[in-house]
Amino acid sequence: VNCSDALPNVMTPNGDGINDFFVVDEAIAFPNNQLIIQNRWGNVVFNETGYRNDFAGLGLNDGVYFYTFYPDSYSKDKSVKQGYLTIIR
């Protein structure tokens, strides 16, 4: 099992410096990446191409959100990562 491919599923953006941001280790290595985060109704609440590990859930309520991370936004068939993210303050 390659644990380096695992993405976090909990964020606690409370300013203590621990789990304050959604960190995708591969984001910096793939400058054309794309991160899309949706709420439980499927509405896009965050969409960024060239994501740089700066999503802190600002303006969002605590709860469960769903992410899709494309390492290459131009070729969306490569190593797509999908999952859920729980925000707890």
C-alpha positions as CSV (number, residue, x, y, z in Angstrom):
1,V,0.0,0.0,0.0
2,N,1.3,3.4,-1.0
3,C,0.2,5.7,1.8
4,S,1.7,8.8,0.1
5,D,-1.3,8.7,-2.2
6,A,-3.8,9.1,0.7
7,L,-5.5,12.5,1.1
8,P,-6.7,13.8,4.4
9,N,-10.4,13.5,5.1
10,V,-10.6,15.9,8.1
11,M,-9.8,19.6,8.4
12,T,-9.8,21.6,11.6
13,P,-9.3,25.2,10.4
14,N,-9.1,26.8,13.8
15,G,-5.8,28.6,13.4
16,D,-3.7,26.3,15.6
17,G,-1.4,25.3,12.7
18,I,-2.6,21.7,12.6
19,N,-4.9,20.5,9.8
20,D,-5.9,24.1,9.0
21,F,-5.6,23.5,5.2
22,F,-6.5,20.7,2.8
23,V,-3.0,19.5,1.8
24,V,-2.5,17.5,-1.4
25,D,1.2,16.4,-1.4
26,E,1.2,16.1,-5.2
27,A,-0.3,19.6,-5.8
28,I,3.0,21.4,-6.1
29,A,4.5,18.7,-8.4
30,F,1.7,19.2,-10.9
31,P,1.3,22.9,-11.7
32,N,-1.7,22.3,-14.0
33,N,-3.7,20.4,-11.3
34,Q,-7.3,21.2,-10.4
35,L,-9.2,20.8,-7.1
36,I,-13.0,20.9,-7.0
37,I,-14.9,20.7,-3.7
38,Q,-18.6,20.3,-3.6
39,N,-21.1,20.4,-0.8
40,R,-23.5,17.5,-0.1
41,W,-26.0,18.8,-2.7
42,G,-23.4,18.8,-5.4
43,N,-22.9,22.6,-5.5
44,V,-19.3,23.6,-6.2
45,V,-18.0,25.5,-3.3
46,F,-14.3,25.7,-4.4
47,N,-12.7,25.2,-7.8
48,E,-9.1,26.1,-8.5
49,T,-6.7,25.2,-11.2
50,G,-3.1,25.3,-10.0
51,Y,-4.1,24.5,-6.5
52,R,-1.4,25.3,-3.9
53,N,-2.7,23.8,-0.7
54,D,-4.4,26.9,0.5
55,F,-8.0,25.8,1.0
56,A,-9.1,26.5,4.5
57,G,-12.8,26.2,4.2
58,L,-13.4,29.9,4.7
59,G,-17.1,30.8,4.6
60,L,-18.2,27.1,4.8
61,N,-20.1,25.5,7.6
62,D,-18.8,22.5,9.5
63,G,-19.8,19.3,7.7
64,V,-18.9,16.9,5.0
65,Y,-17.8,18.0,1.5
66,F,-16.6,16.0,-1.5
67,Y,-13.4,16.6,-3.5
68,T,-12.1,15.7,-6.9
69,F,-8.4,16.3,-7.5
70,Y,-7.0,16.1,-11.0
71,P,-3.2,16.1,-11.2
72,D,-3.5,17.5,-14.7
73,S,-6.5,19.7,-15.5
74,Y,-5.8,19.3,-19.2
75,S,-5.8,15.5,-19.2
76,K,-8.5,14.5,-16.6
77,D,-8.0,10.8,-17.1
78,K,-4.8,10.6,-15.1
79,S,-4.8,9.5,-11.4
80,V,-7.9,11.3,-10.4
81,K,-8.4,11.3,-6.6
82,Q,-11.9,11.6,-5.1
83,G,-13.1,11.4,-1.6
84,Y,-14.8,13.2,1.2
85,L,-13.5,16.0,3.5
86,T,-15.0,16.8,6.9
87,I,-14.6,20.3,8.3
88,I,-14.7,20.6,12.1
89,R,-14.0,23.8,13.9
